[in-house]
């Protein structure tokens, strides 16, 4: 089944060979999103809560560009540089899913640069 890349308007093109989002059939998958703004600058240096907020907003933009919303997410894969940031991440994350939160996993992992504390990849099912 063929699909198409999803790149929100106004966002910089990826610096590596990947698409920020990809839509195929009713599925939309995001790449692992980091706390970068539209100019590619880190948001929330040293603050896992602020980074989680930026990551979730980046995911929201991709899903909206693909015709969906955060409510369409069925699974999130969360990567934390340090599990000590779990509470801060979870506090912000919970505000994005106050009802019927999607399934998820959360693991500690080395991220692409030391300043990144949180990375989240989402899978959504979008009708239409």
C-alpha positions in Angstrom: 0.0 0.0 0.0 1.5 3.3 -1.0 1.6 6.2 1.4 2.8 9.8 1.5 5.1 11.8 3.7 3.6 14.4 6.1 5.5 17.6 6.6 3.6 20.4 8.4 3.5 23.8 6.7 6.2 26.1 8.1 8.4 23.4 9.5 11.9 22.9 8.4 12.7 19.9 6.2 14.3 17.0 8.0 18.1 17.0 8.2 18.3 13.3 7.7 16.6 10.8 5.3 13.2 10.5 7.1 9.8 12.0 7.0 8.4 13.7 10.2 5.2 11.8 9.5 4.0 9.2 7.1 0.4 8.4 6.2 -0.6 5.2 4.6 -4.2 4.0 4.5 -5.7 5.2 7.8 -2.4 5.1 9.7 -0.3 8.0 10.5 3.1 7.3 12.1 5.4 10.0 13.3 9.2 9.9 13.5 10.6 10.2 16.9 9.9 13.8 17.7 12.3 16.0 19.6 11.9 19.3 21.3 12.7 21.4 18.3 10.8 24.5 17.2 10.0 25.4 13.5 13.5 26.9 13.2 15.2 23.8 14.4 16.1 25.3 17.8 16.0 23.3 21.1 13.1 24.2 23.3 13.4 23.6 27.1 17.1 23.0 27.6 17.5 20.9 30.8 13.7 20.8 31.4 12.0 17.5 30.5 8.5 18.9 31.1 9.1 21.8 28.6 10.6 19.4 26.1 7.6 17.0 26.4 5.3 19.9 25.7 7.2 20.9 22.5 7.4 17.2 21.4 3.6 16.9 21.8 3.0 20.1 19.9 5.2 18.8 17.1 3.2 15.6 17.0 -0.1 17.6 17.0 1.1 19.6 14.0 1.9 16.4 12.0 -1.4 14.8 12.8 -3.4 17.9 12.0 -1.6 18.2 8.6 -2.6 14.6 8.0 -6.2 15.3 8.8 -6.2 14.0 12.4 -5.7 15.0 16.0 -4.1 13.8 19.2 -7.3 11.9 19.9 -6.5 9.6 17.0 -3.3 8.3 18.6 -3.5 4.6 19.5 0.1 4.1 20.6 3.1 6.2 21.8 6.7 5.1 22.2 8.4 7.3 24.7 12.2 7.5 25.1 13.8 9.3 28.1 17.4 10.1 28.4 17.1 9.6 32.1 14.3 7.8 34.0 14.6 10.5 36.7 12.7 12.7 34.2 9.7 10.3 34.1 7.6 12.4 36.6 8.1 15.7 34.7 7.4 14.0 31.4 4.3 12.2 32.7 2.9 15.3 34.3 2.9 17.2 31.0 2.0 14.1 28.9 -1.1 13.6 31.0 -2.5 17.0 30.0 -2.5 16.0 26.4 -4.5 12.8 27.1 -7.0 13.6 29.9 -9.5 10.9 28.7 -8.9 7.6 27.1 -5.1 7.8 26.9 -3.4 5.7 24.2 -1.3 2.6 24.9 2.3 3.5 25.3 5.8 2.2 26.3 8.5 4.3 28.0 12.1 3.3 28.0 15.4 4.9 28.9 17.6 5.4 25.9 20.5 7.4 24.6 19.1 10.1 22.4 20.7 11.6 19.3 22.2 14.6 21.1 22.9 15.0 24.9 20.7 18.0 25.2 17.6 16.0 24.2 15.8 14.6 27.2 12.5 13.3 25.7 11.6 11.7 22.3 8.2 10.4 21.4 7.0 8.5 18.3 3.3 8.2 17.8 1.0 5.9 15.8 -2.5 7.2 15.0 -5.5 5.9 13.0 -7.1 8.8 11.0 -10.3 8.3 9.2 -10.5 9.6 5.6 
